[in-house]
């Protein structure tokens, strides 16, 4: 039960760290990404058939934005159950890797609630939670997926994902992962409760 309280509260407080989150996911298809600026150095050309992928990093002269409010290509995330599931899987994999920046970005709104309740900032709460997760559980979370059949659409902008919908090399209970509510805010899915 202690782990659930920390996870629930940590998820409640993650929104406060959205501004410090990582940039767009570089593993996604960036067909709309801009080419590197002319002033940026490029790698020397070699006899190769490999195609260089354009950089997704913002140019130094670009205005700063909230790094993860929008996915790669500055397009809104799909406001669908599948979009919420994909984002929650990003969170699960980040917990498995102990990637505090991604965890706190995705769980931001829920973490803010936890911080308001006295749990402390997201990074502190999740670092404590990481200590409570076994190495086997972390490894299982790195590749966990979510079964869409177990996910409930509460409202057009809210999806509930119970622990029993998580598919991994081991089973997780509600007391370990909780029953998470994903909310669609600022064109992206976040854990809100």
N, C-alpha and C positions, 0 to 999 in steps of 0.2 A: 504493500500500500504506500510505503514511503516513496518508492520510485514513481508511482502514478502521480502523486501530489507534485513532485518536482517536475515531471514531464508536463503535466497540465498547466502548472504555473509558468514554467519556462516557455511553453508554447504561447501562453498568454502574454508574455513580455517581449517577444522577439521583434515586434514592430518598431520598437524604439531604435533598433539597429539597422533598419532598412537603408538608411543613408550611408552606412559603412559597408554594405554588402558588396560582393564581387560584381564585375561587369557581366555582359551577356554570355550565355553558354556558348563556348567556341566549338562544341561538338555538333551543334545544330547546323542545318543547311543555311548558309548565309548568302543566298543568291542575290539579295538586295543590298549586301554590304558594299560600302564605298571602297574604292581602290585606295592604296596608301597615298598620302600627299606627296607631291613632287619633291619636297625637301627631305622626305624620309629616305634613309639608305635602303637599297635593295640588295639582295644577294647576287653575286656574280652569276652570269649565265653559264651553264655547263651543258655539254651534250647529254641531254636527258629527255625522256618523254614525260617526266613528271610535271604536272601543271601546278604552279604556285597559287595557293588560295589567298585572296585578298585579306589584308588585315582588318579585324573588326574593332581594333582599338580606336578610340576617338582621336582626332588630330589635336595637337596642342592648342590650336586656336578655337576649337569647338567649345561652346559654352558647357559648363558642367551641369549635369542632370542627375537625378536620382538614379544610381547605377542599375538597379534591377526592377524599376517600376515597369519596364517593358522588356519583352524578350528580344533576342537578336533581331536586327532589322527594324527596330522601333515600331513593330506592329503589336497591337493588343493581343494578349493571349486569348485563345478561344474561350468564350463564355459558355463552356459545355462541361458535362460530367467528365468527359475524357480529358479536357484541359485541367480540371481540378485533380484528377487522378495522376496525371503526368507530373504536376507540380508537387504533389504529396510524395511521389516516388523520388523526386529530386531531394526532398527533405529526408526521407528514410535513408537514402544512400549517403547523404551528408552526415547523418548521425553515425552511421557505420564507419565513416572515415574520420570522425571527430572534426569535421569541417565547420567550425563555430560560425564563420561568417555566413555561409549558406544557410545553416540551421537558423540562425537568428534573423536572417532576411526573410525566409519563408514563414517562420513562426512569429514574425514581428508583432502583429496586432494582439495575439494571445499573450506574448511576453510582456507587452505594455500593461495589460491587465494584471499579470502576476507581479510586476514591479510595483504597481499601485497598491497591491495587497501586501507589500512588504517582503517579497521574495528576493528582491535585488535585481540588478540588471541581467539581461538575457545571458550575456557571456558568462557571468559568474554562476548563474543557476544551471546552465547547460554543462559547464565544465564539471560541476558537482555531479550532474546526472551521468556524464560520460564515465565517471569513476564507478558508478553503480551497475553499468552494463558489462556483462562478461565478454571476453574476447570472442567467444563463439557467437554470441548475439550480434556483436558488431560486424563480424564477418557475414552473418546471414542477412543483415540489413543492407549491406553493400550491393546486393543483387535482388533485393526484395521487389516484388511487384504487387499490384492491387487488382483483385478480381472485381470487375465492374458490376457483376451480379450482386455483390454484397454492399454496394454503395447506394445511398439514398439521396435523391435530389429533394431538398427541403423547400427551396424557393429557386427562382431563376439564377440567383446570385449566391446560393448556399448549398453545399453538398456535405453530407455526413459520411465519414469513413471510419467504420469500426475496426478494431484490431483483427477480428476474424476474417476480414476481407484481405488482409495482408498475406501474401504467398511468399514464403521464404524457406530456406533449408531447415528451419525449425519453427515451431508454432509460438506465436506471441499472444498473450492474453490482454484483456482490457486493462488489467492492473499494471501491465508493463508498457503498453503503447497508448492506452486510452481510446476514447471514441472522439475523433477529431472532426471539427467543423471547419470546412474550407469556405472562405468568403471571397467574392470577387470584388476587389477594391482597386481603384486607379489602374484599370485595364490588366490586372494580374490576379492570380489566386494566391491567397495567404491563409495560414492557419489562424482562425479568429477565436477559437475556443477549444 
